Amino acid sequence: MRRRAKQIWADIRHRRHIDLYATTLVALIFAALLLVGADLPESVRWSVLFAAVGFLLLRAAFATHREERFLDRGAYDRDPVNDALRRAKHVWIFAPVGSNFLTDERCDLLRRGPLAHEGGVVRVVVLKQFDPGDPISEQLDALLDYPVQKAADSLRETRARLAAMEKWQVNGTFAYGEIGFNPGFSLVAINPHGAGGFADVEFHGFRNDAVRSRMHIHLTRDDGAWYLYWLDQFEAIWRSART
């Protein structure tokens, strides 16, 4: 019972399943009133009953028709992440090389989106610079069958772009860091602790024919512990990159 209570409190604190808990609370209140003999009009009793049933059916429908979570990079073409970046307040990005995501267009969206506002925060982490022939470079180059540029060269360009962004005069806060270890995934979180926030995790795999064929998963707060797990992964990477 204590474990269930902790789970409910965690859901409420992170604003998960609020509709379900609110419906349950209202139903319990009316059940208690009827138990103690409260004289409630028949119309009120039926209204509460049908409202509760309606909420539960709607929630079941949402659960059945939940948006696809297992995607490839092509999902960014079907449902562009650019719109989310433009409206975002907080953006977290971890990408070993970063050249595929941190294009000129998206960097400008970050400038005109979260970085244009007080309280806006953009955090970026990439790998430390390495040379061609370095084990990390060889590992990253082996991820694609048909690369168009060496990973070391792509990273050098990304680091130059980040250094330029750090000098921007903006209202928000931009910061980036570097780590010397490649964990085998990339992560983009938009408004991670806010309403409508989400995290996309991309797994690099081995010998993909192109970047767009890599699998990634789309997570929201409704995913509970796993959503928080990946946010914690970024926080751990961020701490390592800033020490």
C-alpha positions in Angstrom: 0.0 0.0 0.0 2.9 2.4 0.8 4.5 1.6 -2.5 1.2 2.4 -4.3 0.9 5.7 -2.4 4.4 6.7 -3.4 3.6 5.9 -7.0 0.5 8.0 -6.9 2.4 10.9 -5.3 5.1 10.7 -7.9 2.5 10.7 -10.7 0.9 13.8 -9.2 4.2 15.6 -8.7 5.2 15.0 -12.3 1.6 15.7 -13.5 1.0 12.3 -14.9 -2.5 10.7 -15.1 -4.0 13.8 -13.5 -7.4 13.2 -15.3 -7.6 9.7 -13.9 -6.8 10.7 -10.3 -9.2 13.7 -10.5 -12.0 11.5 -11.7 -11.3 8.9 -9.0 -11.3 11.6 -6.3 -14.6 13.1 -7.4 -16.1 9.6 -7.5 -14.9 8.8 -4.0 -16.2 12.1 -2.7 -19.7 11.4 -4.1 -19.5 7.8 -2.8 -18.7 9.1 0.7 -21.6 11.6 0.5 -24.0 8.9 -0.5 -22.6 6.6 2.2 -23.4 9.1 5.0 -26.9 9.7 3.6 -26.4 12.9 1.8 -29.6 13.8 -0.2 -28.2 14.3 -3.7 -30.6 14.9 -6.6 -31.0 11.9 -8.9 -29.8 14.0 -11.8 -26.5 14.8 -10.0 -25.8 11.2 -9.2 -26.3 10.1 -12.9 -24.2 13.1 -14.1 -21.3 12.2 -11.9 -21.6 8.5 -12.9 -21.6 9.2 -16.7 -18.9 11.8 -16.4 -16.6 9.3 -14.7 -17.3 6.6 -17.2 -16.7 9.1 -20.0 -13.3 10.1 -18.6 -12.3 6.5 -18.3 -13.4 5.6 -21.8 -11.6 8.6 -23.2 -8.4 7.7 -21.4 -8.7 4.1 -22.7 -9.1 5.5 -26.2 -5.9 7.6 -25.8 -4.0 4.6 -24.5 -5.1 2.5 -27.5 -4.3 5.1 -30.1 -1.1 6.4 -28.5 1.4 8.0 -30.9 4.1 5.8 -32.3 7.1 5.8 -30.0 9.5 3.7 -32.0 10.7 5.7 -35.0 13.6 6.4 -37.4 15.1 9.8 -38.3 12.5 10.1 -41.0 10.0 11.0 -38.2 11.6 14.5 -38.2 10.5 14.9 -41.8 6.9 13.8 -41.0 6.6 15.7 -37.7 9.4 18.3 -37.8 11.2 18.9 -34.6 11.8 22.5 -35.7 8.4 23.6 -34.6 9.1 22.2 -31.1 12.5 24.0 -31.0 10.9 27.3 -31.9 8.4 27.1 -29.1 10.7 25.5 -26.5 11.9 27.1 -23.3 14.4 24.5 -22.3 16.4 22.3 -24.8 18.9 19.6 -23.9 21.0 18.0 -26.6 23.6 15.3 -26.4 25.1 14.2 -29.7 28.6 12.7 -30.0 29.3 14.7 -33.2 26.2 16.8 -33.5 26.5 17.8 -37.2 23.3 16.0 -38.2 21.1 17.8 -35.7 22.9 21.1 -35.1 22.5 22.4 -38.6 22.6 26.2 -39.3 18.8 26.2 -39.5 18.3 24.6 -36.1 21.0 26.7 -34.4 19.1 29.8 -35.7 15.8 28.3 -34.4 17.5 28.0 -31.0 18.5 31.7 -31.2 15.0 32.8 -32.1 13.3 30.4 -29.8 14.5 29.6 -26.3 17.5 31.8 -26.4 15.4 34.8 -27.3 13.6 34.8 -23.9 14.6 35.3 -20.3 14.7 32.0 -18.6 15.3 30.1 -21.9 18.1 27.5 -21.5 19.9 25.5 -24.2 22.5 22.9 -23.1 24.6 21.0 -25.6 27.1 18.2 -25.0 29.4 16.7 -27.7 32.5 14.6 -27.6 36.0 16.0 -27.1 37.9 16.6 -30.2 39.8 13.6 -31.6 41.9 13.0 -34.6 41.3 10.7 -37.6 42.6 7.3 -36.6 41.7 7.7 -33.0 39.7 4.7 -31.6 36.6 6.9 -31.1 36.9 8.2 -34.6 37.2 4.8 -36.0 34.2 3.7 -34.0 32.0 6.5 -35.2 33.2 6.2 -38.8 32.1 2.5 -38.7 28.5 3.4 -37.8 27.7 4.2 -41.4 28.3 2.3 -44.6 28.3 5.4 -46.7 29.6 8.4 -44.7 29.9 11.7 -46.4 32.5 13.1 -44.0 34.9 11.8 -41.4 33.6 12.0 -37.8 36.6 14.0 -36.7 36.0 16.6 -39.3 32.3 16.8 -38.6 33.0 17.3 -34.9 35.5 20.0 -35.6 32.9 21.9 -37.5 30.3 21.4 -34.7 32.7 22.6 -32.0 33.4 25.8 -34.1 29.6 26.4 -34.4 29.1 25.9 -30.6 32.0 28.3 -29.8 30.4 30.9 -32.1 27.0 30.4 -30.4 28.5 30.9 -27.0 29.4 34.4 -28.0 25.9 35.4 -29.1 24.2 38.2 -27.2 20.9 36.6 -26.3 18.4 36.9 -23.5 18.5 33.2 -22.6 21.4 31.0 -21.4 23.5 28.9 -23.8 26.2 26.5 -22.6 28.0 23.5 -23.9 30.3 20.9 -22.7 32.4 18.0 -23.9 33.0 14.4 -22.8 35.6 11.9 -23.8 33.4 8.8 -23.9 30.8 7.8 -26.5 27.8 6.0 -24.8 26.3 4.9 -28.1 23.2 7.1 -28.3 22.1 10.6 -28.9 19.4 12.5 -26.9 17.3 15.5 -27.5 15.0 16.7 -24.8 12.6 19.6 -25.3 11.0 21.2 -22.2 11.9 18.0 -20.3 10.2 19.0 -17.1 7.4 21.1 -18.6 4.0 20.4 -20.0 4.2 18.7 -23.3 7.9 17.9 -22.9 9.5 14.9 -24.6 12.8 13.2 -25.1 14.0 11.5 -28.3 16.7 8.9 -27.8 18.5 7.6 -30.9 20.6 4.4 -30.9 23.6 4.4 -33.2 23.8 0.7 -33.9 26.4 -0.6 -36.4 26.8 -0.3 -40.1 23.6 1.6 -40.8 23.3 2.5 -44.5 22.5 6.1 -43.5 21.8 8.3 -40.4 18.1 8.4 -41.1 17.8 4.6 -40.7 18.8 4.6 -37.0 16.1 3.7 -34.5 15.0 6.2 -31.9 12.3 6.2 -29.3 10.0 9.1 -28.4 9.3 9.4 -24.7 7.0 11.6 -22.7 6.1 11.9 -19.0 3.4 9.3 -19.5 6.3 6.8 -19.9 7.1 7.3 -16.2 10.3 5.8 -14.9 11.9 5.3 -18.3 11.3 9.0 -19.2 13.0 10.1 -16.0 15.8 7.6 -16.6 16.8 9.2 -19.8 16.5 12.7 -18.4 18.8 11.5 -15.6 21.2 10.2 -18.2 21.5 13.6 -19.7 22.0 15.2 -16.3 24.8 12.7 -15.6 26.4 13.5 -19.0 26.0 17.2 -18.3 27.7 17.0 -14.9 30.6 15.0 -16.4 31.0 17.6 -19.3 31.1 20.5 -16.9 33.6 19.2 -14.4 
